[in-house]
Amino acid sequence: MIATYRTGAGIRLPPIDMSQDKVWDYFQTEGLEKFSLSVPRLKFLLRQARRLALRREVRILNVGVGDGWLEKKCNDLGWETYSLDPIPAAIARVEAAGVKGKVGHIEDIPFENNFFDVIFCSEILEHLTGEQIRQGLTEIGRILKPGGFLLGTVPFNENLFEGRVVCPDCGSVFHRIGHQQTFNLTTLPKVFPDALKVETVRTEYFCDWPTLNWKGKTIAAVKKALLLAGVHGANENIYFAARNAGVR
């Protein structure tokens, strides 16, 4: 019998030794269409970055390429734009669009100290072990300029046990898209090091409003109203903004 343990989001299986690179390699090649669902979330993050940039030209990094939508939009704004991803095919794709990229992992970021004004890290932390999160956020604090911002999202209060699947070949039990962590508004701020001061942490519901029909808009409006009232449902995210607390 496999032991289980409880979290704030329910019962889940302990993590197994798995290669996240294999998960990301699939979605960066054969499963690329999945990232079209990310556009509302990325539009939101881009708006936050533009507000912080105050019409200045900034240097930004996106950790985890996806389909490159965010990098291309930042590039179009005239920002100096970089990508970090462990999958060479993903970096080659954004470089073809004029974005600077490097192959690497969040735990060992190949950029110099105090290099970026804004760093995006959206839907990444939930894929990592506790130690990888610690190392990754320490690295982000290192390469972020004093006063610079880390902007990102994670799923809100995800029940990892419900996302479990069993490999029919080896019998391993794992999350269907490689999630290893679940967060809520209390637990997420605790993972940040002292060098990154969390200034915003709140739940958000992202939808591509212009593309919805009347039924979809009605459902989305109800979900947003309930969220404002403190009533949570499925498919919510936590948005966080953390600032490098160093002196400029």
C-alpha positions in Angstrom: 0.0 0.0 0.0 1.2 3.5 -0.8 1.2 5.9 2.1 -0.8 9.1 1.8 -0.8 12.3 3.8 -3.1 15.2 4.2 -2.6 18.8 3.0 -4.8 21.8 3.0 -6.3 20.7 -0.3 -7.0 17.1 0.8 -5.2 13.8 0.6 -2.4 13.4 -1.9 0.3 10.9 -2.7 3.9 11.5 -1.7 6.1 12.7 -4.7 8.0 10.1 -6.7 11.3 10.5 -8.4 10.2 11.8 -11.8 11.8 13.8 -14.5 9.9 17.1 -15.0 12.0 17.7 -18.2 10.1 14.8 -19.8 6.8 16.4 -19.0 7.9 19.8 -20.3 9.5 18.3 -23.4 6.1 16.8 -24.4 4.1 20.0 -23.9 6.8 22.1 -25.7 6.6 19.9 -28.8 3.6 17.6 -29.4 1.4 19.2 -26.8 2.1 22.9 -27.6 -1.6 23.7 -28.2 -2.2 23.4 -24.4 -0.6 26.8 -23.9 -3.4 28.6 -25.9 -5.4 28.3 -22.6 -2.7 30.4 -20.9 -3.4 33.6 -22.8 -5.8 35.3 -20.3 -3.4 34.6 -17.4 -0.4 36.0 -19.4 -2.4 39.1 -20.5 -3.0 39.8 -16.8 0.7 39.4 -16.0 1.7 41.6 -18.9 -0.7 44.4 -17.6 0.9 44.2 -14.2 4.4 44.4 -15.7 3.4 47.4 -17.8 2.1 49.2 -14.7 5.3 48.6 -12.9 7.5 49.6 -15.8 6.0 53.2 -15.9 6.7 53.5 -19.6 10.4 52.7 -19.1 12.2 50.2 -21.2 12.9 47.3 -19.0 14.8 44.0 -19.1 12.6 41.0 -18.4 12.9 37.3 -18.0 10.2 34.7 -18.5 11.0 31.4 -16.6 9.3 28.6 -18.6 8.6 29.5 -22.2 5.2 27.9 -22.9 4.5 28.8 -26.5 6.4 32.1 -26.3 3.3 34.4 -26.3 4.5 36.5 -23.4 8.0 36.9 -24.7 6.7 38.1 -28.1 4.4 40.7 -26.5 7.2 42.0 -24.3 9.5 42.2 -27.3 6.8 44.1 -29.2 6.8 46.7 -26.4 10.5 47.3 -27.0 11.6 45.6 -23.8 14.9 43.6 -23.7 13.4 40.1 -23.4 14.9 36.9 -22.3 13.6 33.3 -21.8 14.8 30.5 -19.6 13.6 26.9 -20.2 15.2 23.4 -19.8 14.0 22.4 -23.3 16.2 23.4 -26.2 13.3 23.3 -28.7 11.4 25.9 -26.7 14.4 28.3 -26.6 15.0 27.8 -30.3 11.4 28.7 -31.0 11.5 32.1 -29.1 15.0 32.9 -30.5 13.5 32.6 -34.0 11.1 35.3 -32.9 13.9 37.6 -31.8 13.9 36.8 -28.1 17.1 36.1 -26.3 17.0 32.7 -24.6 19.1 30.3 -22.5 18.6 26.6 -21.8 18.6 26.0 -18.0 16.7 25.3 -14.8 15.4 27.7 -12.2 17.6 26.2 -9.6 20.8 27.3 -11.4 19.9 30.3 -13.6 22.7 31.2 -16.1 22.5 35.0 -15.7 24.6 37.5 -13.8 23.6 39.2 -10.5 21.1 42.2 -10.6 20.3 41.7 -14.3 16.5 41.9 -14.6 13.9 44.5 -13.8 11.0 42.1 -14.0 10.9 38.3 -13.9 7.8 36.2 -14.8 7.4 32.8 -13.1 3.9 31.6 -13.9 2.6 28.1 -13.2 6.2 26.9 -12.4 6.5 26.5 -8.6 3.9 23.8 -8.3 6.0 21.6 -10.5 9.0 21.7 -8.2 10.1 20.0 -5.0 10.5 22.0 -1.8 14.3 22.2 -2.3 14.0 23.2 -5.9 11.6 26.1 -4.9 14.1 27.2 -2.3 17.0 27.2 -4.7 15.0 28.7 -7.5 13.6 31.7 -5.5 17.1 32.3 -4.1 18.4 32.4 -7.7 15.7 34.8 -8.7 16.5 37.1 -5.8 20.2 37.0 -7.1 19.5 38.0 -10.7 16.7 40.5 -9.9 17.7 44.1 -9.6 17.2 45.8 -6.3 13.6 47.1 -6.4 12.8 44.7 -9.3 9.7 42.5 -9.3 8.9 38.9 -9.6 5.4 38.3 -10.9 3.8 34.9 -11.1 0.9 32.6 -10.5 0.3 29.1 -9.1 -2.9 27.1 -8.9 -5.1 27.9 -5.9 -5.6 25.1 -3.3 -5.3 22.3 -5.9 -6.2 18.8 -4.7 -3.2 16.9 -6.1 -4.8 13.6 -5.3 -7.5 14.2 -7.9 -4.9 14.7 -10.6 -3.2 11.4 -10.0 -2.7 8.8 -12.8 -1.2 5.4 -12.8 1.3 4.3 -15.5 -0.1 1.2 -17.1 3.5 -0.1 -17.8 5.4 0.4 -14.5 2.6 1.1 -12.1 4.1 4.5 -10.9 1.5 6.9 -9.5 2.1 10.6 -10.4 0.3 13.8 -11.2 -1.0 14.0 -14.7 1.0 17.2 -15.6 3.8 16.8 -13.0 2.5 19.0 -10.1 4.2 18.3 -6.8 3.0 21.2 -4.6 -0.3 22.8 -3.7 -0.6 26.3 -2.3 -3.1 28.6 -0.6 -2.9 32.2 0.5 -1.3 31.3 3.8 1.3 28.7 2.6 2.6 30.4 -0.6 4.2 33.5 1.0 6.1 31.2 3.4 8.2 29.8 0.6 9.8 33.1 -0.3 13.2 34.0 1.0 13.8 37.2 3.0 15.4 38.8 -0.1 12.1 38.7 -1.9 9.4 40.7 -0.1 5.9 39.5 -1.1 3.8 42.6 -1.7 0.7 41.0 -3.3 -0.9 37.6 -2.9 -4.5 37.1 -4.0 -6.8 34.7 -5.8 -7.7 35.4 -9.4 -10.0 33.8 -12.0 -8.7 34.1 -15.6 -10.9 33.9 -18.6 -10.7 35.2 -22.2 -13.8 37.4 -22.0 -14.0 38.5 -25.6 -14.0 35.0 -26.9 -16.8 33.7 -24.6 -20.4 33.3 -25.7 -23.3 34.6 -23.5 -23.3 31.4 -21.4 -19.6 31.5 -20.8 -19.7 35.2 -19.9 -22.5 34.6 -17.4 -20.6 31.8 -15.7 -17.4 33.9 -15.7 -19.2 36.9 -14.2 -20.8 34.7 -11.4 -17.4 33.1 -10.6 -15.7 36.5 -10.4 -18.5 37.9 -8.2 -18.3 34.9 -5.9 -14.5 35.3 -5.7 -14.9 38.9 -4.7 -17.2 37.7 -2.0 -14.6 35.2 -0.7 -16.3 32.1 -2.1 -13.9 29.9 -3.9 -14.4 27.4 -6.7 -12.5 25.4 -9.3 -9.9 26.7 -11.7 -8.7 29.6 -9.6 -5.1 30.8 -9.4 -3.0 32.7 -6.9 -1.3 35.8 -8.3 1.8 37.0 -6.4 4.1 39.9 -6.8 7.4 40.0 -4.8 10.0 42.8 -4.8 13.8 42.4 -4.4 14.2 44.1 -1.0 17.8 45.2 -1.7 18.8 48.8 -1.9 19.1 50.4 -5.4 
